[in-house]
Each structure stands twice: as structure tokens, then as C-alpha cells.
Amino acid sequence: MAILLLSLPAAAQPAPQKIFKAGAATSNITPPLGELIVGGWKPIPATFIHDELHARCLVLDNGDTQLAFVICDNVGIPREVFDLARKHIAAQTTLPPENVMMSSTHTHSATTARGESKVEADVQFTWYQQFLARRIADGIRRAMANLEPARIGWGGVEEPSQLFNRRWYVTDPELRKNPFGGIDEVRMNPPAGNASLVKPAGPIDPEISFISVQSTSGRPIALLGNYSLHYVGGVPASDVSADYFSIFADRIGELLPASSEGPPFVGILCNGTSGDVNNINFREPARSRKSYEKMREVADLVARRVAEAHQHITFHDWVPLSAVTRELTLKVRKPDEAMQKYFAEILARTADAPPLHHSHERTYAERVTRLANGPDEVTVLLQAFRIGDLGIAAIPFEVFTEIGLEIKDQSPFADAFTISLANGSYGYLPTPAQHRLGGYETWMGTNNVQLDASERITESLLQMMEGVQGPESSVQSQK
């Protein structure tokens, strides 16, 4: 008897279920002693490693699209170094290099990966820049090797107690002098508890945003947090340290708690929009603390708040992922004739001559001269990610908080946050209104691009977020 075998038409075959995967890893980027620490006015050689520096990597894969984050313990990394890392990633993995979001934490206690200028492209890499790019790619490769079926969730919690806008209206004109021979309307980091303090010149963003990934059995794989706090500090001048970012990374693993089974848990904290925010309460007189004391306090509090909020987020078995990048060309600021003449007179004096108007006037004479002789334009890379109904923007500047708040408010996503110093490091990004107030972050040589750059960047990113949002996709969720 013949047996008739029937097969369903191709269109009627059940579609294979898409599997969401995640993998994470760290890559050590600590340089040897003797390399220069940046973050203060003058670089100094490193003499002690308090804690190792890392590139912390997270890769997401939903079966259609792969995205990755790399958060590096560094004050600011040029685009060219990140682009070199992307070349290694493209050559050594299947991950689309344009889908990798790389950023610096902005620790002020790391050795430099910068070149001579923030607006001139590096054409010859230092040994550390080459090492850093290679180690970023190594971290991505290790994270991809750790990919496993996973679930993802995200959320946020407010913690305003550690955030203070550092730009202040003050009545004393001596506190408002600038290196250009003038008087500003506001002062960055005024003397704490000073009688001339009036009010802060800008807001804070109290939200700690976070993304959490866990295995399908519930084992924590990684957590990426985002907080708009510049850094904490309290580090001896010649120590190398990743600041509170790395303490948070360790502490959040303890609090979730992370398992010792499987690949090691990776905690990550990236810098939000903190260009005008730090951890100093200027209303109160400064008090002495032991090295690293305040840093541990802040990291512990931020980690505990995230761990509390983590108990209430929804985990999804699958979410849509997408990414978009866009290049934006900005004009570089240039000194006018009067400023060039003023600084030429400053530079004509001996290096040990007492300042005429401001203690840093010679530093800015050198910076402004470099800008005058440098390129007229700079092209920066902007990036937007979609993870379900979460939107993430990436900006290669030290971004003022009000810019991040506007992106959150205007974003088409239900939730959103911004990562600063991502895909480059071009200096501060104030708003036009803050430019009119003056202050350190607005000075030419601290800020390097056209005065309305924040508006152009925000407009571009909101358009990109509209584009990356795409059509609604089904999301499988589990509490």
C-alpha cells in the first residue's frame, strides 16, 4: 500500500521563533605608570593604579539586528580612535560597526587618549590610542562569544541628592572674570558657601536610567546605567582611577545579586548630560574628606536606588532593535581680530610673568591660537538606538543637562536618555542661552563649535529618533 506524504506549502510553515540574545564582557585598558593623567589644568604622570580601567561591553541580538555599547574609563576619546576600533570590529566580527555606540565615562583620573586638538583629526595614533582601539574590539569579541538567550528590561529612578548645577550667578565681579579680559554673568565652581552666591544658572536631571539583561533562567548578565553626574573625584592627583563609575559597576552586581555561575556579570555606568552638573553642594562650605570616600558614598547610593527600581521592571523575551547614525558638520569657533591681538600680547610675555587679568589667560591664548590656525569645520557623528520603546541618543560632547532634558521631553519614545562623550570628544556643548551668560564651559577653547550647535544637534537627533522608532513590533513580556 502506497503511503502518501503531504507537506505544507512554504507559506503555511510556522515561522521560526526569533530568539533574543545578550552577551557582556570587560576589557582592561589600564596603561602603564608614567603615562599622563588628564582632567586638571596640567597633565601629570601616573604613579599609582588605585583601580584598573576598563572598556565595558554589552551586545544585544534579536535575530534581526545586533547593537552594542562600549563604555570606556577615560576622560574623552577622539572619534578617530573609536573609528579605528570599528575597523577592527568589522574585520573580526559579524557585528555591523555602525551599530556600536562607544563612549567615555569622563573620569578625571585616567591617562589621556586624546590628541593635540579636539577639532583636528588624529592622523598618527599614539601607542595607547592603538592599544585602546584594539582592546575595545577585543571586548566586543568577548561579549559576542558570551551571547546567550536572554531577556531585557529597562526603567528609571530619581536620585537628585547627588546633583548640583555648577554654574552660578554670583554678585562678586572678581569671581566672574574670564581669560579674555572681560566679566561673565556666571561662574563655574564658585567658592562653596561664599556670600556672593545667588542661584544656579541651570537645572539638573535627577533620573538614573538603566537597562538590564538576564538569562532566560533569571541570572543577571549585565546592567547599564546612565546618570547625569560629571564625575565625583576626591582622588590623589597622580592616582589612576575609574572614579565612581567602576564602584557602581561592582556594587550593582552585589545588590542584584549577580551569580558566580556562567560568564561574569558586567555592571556599567555611562555619563548622561552632565556638562554643567557635579557633586558639589555650593550652598554649604566645603568639608574635608578622605580620598575616595565621597566616591564610594555616591556609587553606593546610586546602585542601591537602581537595585530598588530593578525589582519593578518588566522583562521582555524579545524586543525590536534598530540604530541610525548621521554625520553633522559644524563650524569651528574662530577669534576675531581684537581677540587675536589681545592674546598675541599675552603670548609675547614671558611664561612666568604674572597674569594681567586671569590666572588661565595664557592657557586660553594657546587654545584660541590653535583654533585660529586649525580647520574651519568639524564633522561629528550622531547616533540613535531603539530598544523596544526605549530611545537612546549619543552626542560626542560634554552636554549640558537642559539639552538632555529636552531630548527626553521631545523624544517619540515612551522612555529615553542620552549618552555624552559618545563617538568622540569635541569639548563642551552649552545652549545658546548659556553661551550668553559666559562661564568656563562657554569659553572659546573649552567650547569649540558654533554657538547654536546644541540646537542643530538636538534637531538632528529628534529626527533620527523618529526614524529609528519604526513600525510597532510585537513585544513578548514577562514580569
Summary of the structure (lengths in Angstrom):
residues: 479
radius of gyration: 23.6
end to end distance: 53.7
largest distance: 108.2
contacts: 1652
relative contact order: 0.16
helix: 29%
strand: 29%
